[in-house]
Amino acid sequence: MNPALHRALDQINGVLLGKETQVRLSLACLLARGHLLIEDTPGVGKTTLAHALAQTLGMDFHRIQFTSDLLPADILGAAIYDRDSGGFTFHPGPIFAQVILADEINRASPKAQSALLEAMEEGQVSIEGETRPLPTPFFVIATQNPGDQAGAFPLPESQLDRFLFRVRLGYPDPAAERALLKGEDRRELLAGLRGVLTPVEFMAAQRAAREVHVADALLDYLQALIGASRSDPRFATGLSPRAGLGLLRAAQAWAYLAGRDYAQPEDLRAVLPAVVRHRLFPAVGLAQADDDWAARILLDIAIP
């Protein structure tokens, strides 16, 4: 593995205890140039993980607290009349940063949520009739509470599909929770984090992950998974081409983090649950057992 990425994982795991798999998935998501959605009940470390990722990767970071009264202009910025110049001056909003933490994204109205759509897909925003590019790299790390909690607006499928991974943290195991109870305050630990990589170094790692070799046999397996999602009557709709490409990039990033220059079926299987749990929904009349029901169905597909 890239030594700097190894140090990054160690540093984040030192803050978020007992969640090594979720931390590795989160870093793989960013290596694959994807946006990350972290969903779970309040208080399990969603915001802590987002802060730790941004600070460890040494990127410009803005946090946006999504609330019911948030407006698109609060995210994107607005042109304000300048009396001295007699014209309008654009004041950029917090979205003009390399890492955006959209905290509790489903607390905001759909109108406010939609302000992120163009940014997440195209790396730019259109404001006052002008298209403005966003910094590179650009990531959205969003946290959300379960949709059945009071005051939540479910994310539409078009926005969910723009997140490469949806990760759940869950409660810590007893050993990790004991270490958390006896250890240093997480806010103090976050304040002491230093950038392990520069943005330029991280973008170089992204390019290296994209160069990970993918054999035709692995593409056969990937297409078998995609085809199964589209033909299985238990799914309302199948995986889109964008989801299939994201699954491939995520497998390459997972292999790169494992120190390999080639991807294998196990890499696809490792990232599959995080890629499909917010994209595949049960057909009408069928109940969804849990978050990973779709992944279990697809993982039954034999490796060609």
C-alpha positions in Angstrom: 0.0 0.0 0.0 1.0 3.6 -0.6 2.8 4.5 2.8 0.9 7.8 3.1 -2.5 6.1 2.7 -1.4 3.6 5.3 -0.7 6.4 7.7 -4.0 8.0 6.8 -5.9 4.9 7.7 -4.0 4.6 11.0 -4.7 8.2 11.9 -8.4 7.9 11.2 -8.7 4.6 13.0 -7.1 6.2 16.0 -10.1 8.6 16.2 -13.0 6.3 15.1 -12.4 3.2 17.1 -13.4 -0.3 16.0 -14.6 0.7 12.5 -11.6 -0.3 10.4 -13.8 -1.7 7.5 -16.0 1.4 7.3 -12.9 3.7 7.4 -11.3 1.7 4.6 -14.5 1.8 2.6 -14.7 5.6 3.0 -11.1 6.1 1.9 -11.7 3.8 -1.1 -14.8 5.8 -2.0 -12.7 9.0 -2.2 -9.9 7.2 -4.1 -12.5 6.2 -6.7 -13.5 9.8 -7.0 -16.9 9.2 -5.5 -19.1 11.0 -3.0 -19.8 9.3 0.4 -23.1 9.0 2.3 -22.9 8.0 5.9 -26.2 7.0 7.5 -26.9 5.9 11.0 -28.5 7.0 14.2 -27.2 10.2 15.9 -24.1 9.9 18.1 -22.3 6.9 16.5 -19.5 9.0 14.8 -20.8 10.0 11.4 -19.5 13.6 11.7 -16.3 12.5 13.4 -15.5 10.3 10.4 -16.2 13.1 7.9 -14.0 15.5 9.9 -11.2 13.0 10.2 -11.2 12.2 6.5 -11.0 15.8 5.5 -8.3 16.8 8.0 -6.2 13.7 7.3 -6.2 14.3 3.5 -5.1 17.9 4.1 -8.0 19.4 2.0 -9.9 22.6 2.2 -13.0 21.8 4.2 -16.4 23.4 4.8 -19.2 22.0 6.9 -22.8 22.9 6.1 -25.4 22.1 8.7 -28.6 21.1 6.7 -31.7 22.4 8.4 -35.4 22.8 7.3 -34.9 26.5 6.6 -31.7 26.1 4.5 -31.9 27.8 1.1 -29.9 26.9 -2.1 -28.2 30.4 -1.9 -26.9 29.4 1.6 -25.0 26.6 -0.1 -24.0 28.0 -3.5 -23.6 31.7 -2.7 -25.3 34.7 -4.3 -24.7 38.0 -6.1 -25.1 41.0 -3.8 -25.4 44.6 -4.8 -22.3 46.6 -4.0 -23.2 50.3 -3.6 -19.7 51.5 -4.0 -19.2 49.8 -7.4 -22.8 50.2 -8.5 -22.9 46.5 -9.6 -23.5 43.1 -8.2 -20.6 41.1 -6.7 -20.7 37.3 -6.3 -20.1 36.0 -2.8 -19.3 32.3 -3.0 -21.0 29.9 -0.7 -19.5 27.1 1.4 -19.7 24.7 -1.5 -16.5 26.2 -2.9 -14.2 23.9 -1.0 -12.5 20.6 -1.8 -14.4 18.6 0.9 -18.0 19.5 1.8 -19.6 17.9 4.9 -23.3 18.0 4.3 -24.3 17.3 7.9 -27.7 15.7 8.4 -28.5 16.2 4.7 -32.0 14.8 5.0 -33.0 17.5 7.5 -33.2 20.0 4.6 -36.0 20.5 2.1 -35.7 18.9 -1.3 -35.1 22.4 -2.8 -32.0 22.8 -0.7 -30.8 19.2 -1.3 -31.1 19.8 -5.1 -28.4 22.5 -4.8 -25.8 19.7 -4.7 -26.9 17.8 -7.8 -24.9 19.7 -10.4 -21.9 20.0 -8.1 -21.8 16.3 -7.4 -22.1 15.2 -11.0 -20.2 17.8 -12.9 -17.9 19.6 -10.4 -19.4 22.9 -11.2 -22.4 25.1 -10.2 -24.6 27.4 -12.2 -25.4 30.7 -10.4 -26.9 33.8 -11.7 -26.6 32.5 -15.3 -22.9 31.8 -15.0 -21.2 28.4 -14.6 -18.5 28.4 -11.9 -16.0 25.5 -11.5 -15.5 24.0 -8.1 -12.0 23.2 -6.6 -10.3 19.9 -7.4 -10.5 17.4 -6.0 -14.1 17.9 -4.9 -16.0 15.5 -2.6 -19.3 15.6 -0.8 -19.4 13.6 2.4 -23.0 13.6 3.6 -24.4 12.3 6.9 -28.0 11.5 7.4 -30.2 10.1 10.1 -32.6 7.2 9.4 -35.5 8.3 7.3 -38.1 7.2 9.8 -36.9 9.8 12.3 -38.9 13.0 12.8 -38.1 16.0 10.6 -36.4 14.0 7.8 -36.9 14.5 4.1 -35.9 11.4 2.1 -33.3 11.9 -0.6 -34.7 11.3 -4.1 -33.2 8.5 -6.1 -31.5 10.9 -8.5 -29.5 12.3 -5.6 -28.8 8.9 -3.9 -27.4 7.7 -7.2 -24.8 10.4 -7.1 -23.3 8.9 -3.9 -20.9 6.1 -4.8 -21.0 4.5 -1.3 -23.6 4.4 1.5 -21.9 3.3 4.7 -23.4 2.5 8.1 -21.2 2.7 11.2 -23.3 0.9 13.8 -22.6 0.7 17.5 -19.0 0.0 18.6 -18.1 -3.4 19.9 -17.6 -3.7 23.7 -13.8 -3.4 23.5 -13.9 -0.4 21.2 -16.5 1.3 23.4 -14.5 0.7 26.5 -11.4 2.3 24.9 -13.7 5.2 23.8 -15.0 5.7 27.3 -11.5 5.7 28.8 -9.8 7.6 26.1 -9.3 11.2 25.1 -12.2 13.4 24.0 -12.9 12.9 20.2 -13.1 16.6 19.6 -9.7 17.1 21.1 -8.3 14.3 18.9 -9.8 15.9 15.8 -8.3 19.2 16.7 -4.9 17.6 16.8 -5.1 15.8 13.4 -2.6 16.8 10.7 -2.7 16.3 7.0 -1.0 13.1 6.0 -1.2 13.9 2.3 -1.5 17.0 0.2 -4.3 17.3 -2.3 -1.8 16.9 -5.1 -0.5 13.6 -3.6 -4.0 12.3 -3.1 -4.9 13.1 -6.7 -1.8 11.1 -7.7 -3.1 8.2 -5.7 -6.4 8.5 -7.4 -4.7 8.2 -10.8 -2.7 5.2 -9.6 -5.9 3.5 -8.4 -7.4 4.1 -11.8 -4.5 2.3 -13.4 -5.1 -0.9 -11.4 -5.4 -3.7 -14.0 -8.9 -5.2 -14.6 -8.9 -8.5 -16.5 -11.7 -9.4 -19.0 -12.8 -12.2 -16.6 -13.4 -9.7 -13.9 -15.5 -7.6 -16.3 -17.5 -10.7 -17.1 -18.3 -11.1 -13.4 -19.1 -7.4 -13.1 -21.5 -7.6 -16.0 -23.1 -10.7 -14.6 -23.8 -8.8 -11.3 -25.3 -5.9 -13.2 -27.4 -8.2 -15.5 -28.7 -10.1 -12.5 -29.8 -6.8 -10.8 -31.8 -5.9 -13.9 -33.4 -9.3 -14.5 -34.2 -10.4 -10.9 -38.0 -9.7 -10.3 -37.2 -9.0 -6.6 -35.7 -5.6 -7.6 -37.9 -2.7 -8.7 -35.1 -1.5 -11.0 -31.5 -2.7 -11.8 -28.1 -1.0 -11.5 -27.5 1.9 -13.9 -24.5 2.1 -16.1 -23.2 4.8 -13.7 -23.5 2.4 -10.8 -21.7 -0.3 -12.8 -18.8 2.1 -13.6 -18.7 3.2 -10.0 -18.5 -0.4 -8.8 -15.6 -1.0 -11.1 -13.7 2.1 -9.9 -14.4 1.2 -6.3 -13.0 -2.3 -6.8 -9.9 -0.8 -8.3 -9.5 1.5 -5.3 -10.0 -1.4 -2.9 -7.3 -3.4 -4.6 -5.0 -0.4 -4.6 -5.4 0.0 -0.8 -4.6 -3.7 -0.5 -1.3 -3.0 -2.3 -2.1 -4.8 -5.5 -1.9 -3.5 -9.1 -4.7 -5.8 -10.2 -8.3 -6.2 -9.2 -9.9 -9.6 -8.4 -13.5 -10.8 -7.7 -13.0 -10.4 -3.9 -12.5 -6.6 -4.4 -15.8 -6.4 -6.2 -17.5 -8.4 -3.4 -16.0 -6.2 -0.7 -17.4 -3.0 -2.1 -20.6 -4.3 -3.5 -22.8 -3.8 -0.4 -21.8 -0.1 -0.1 -22.5 0.5 -3.7 -25.9 -1.2 -4.0 -27.7 -0.6 -0.7 -29.0 2.8 -1.7 -29.6 1.9 -5.4 -31.6 -1.3 -5.3 -35.1 -1.4 -3.9 -37.6 -4.2 -3.6 -40.3 -4.7 -6.2 -43.8 -3.6 -5.4 -45.3 -6.0 -2.8 -42.0 -7.2 -1.5 -40.5 -6.3 1.9 -36.9 -5.2 2.4 -35.4 -7.3 5.1 -32.4 -5.0 5.9 -29.8 -2.8 4.3 -27.8 -5.7 2.8 -30.6 -7.8 1.4 -29.8 -6.8 -2.2 -26.1 -7.4 -1.8 -26.8 -11.0 -0.5 -28.9 -11.7 -3.6 -26.2 -10.5 -5.9 -23.3 -12.2 -4.1 -25.1 -15.5 -4.8 -24.1 -15.0 -8.5 -21.3 -17.4 -9.3 -17.9 -16.0 -10.3 -17.5 -16.9 -14.0 
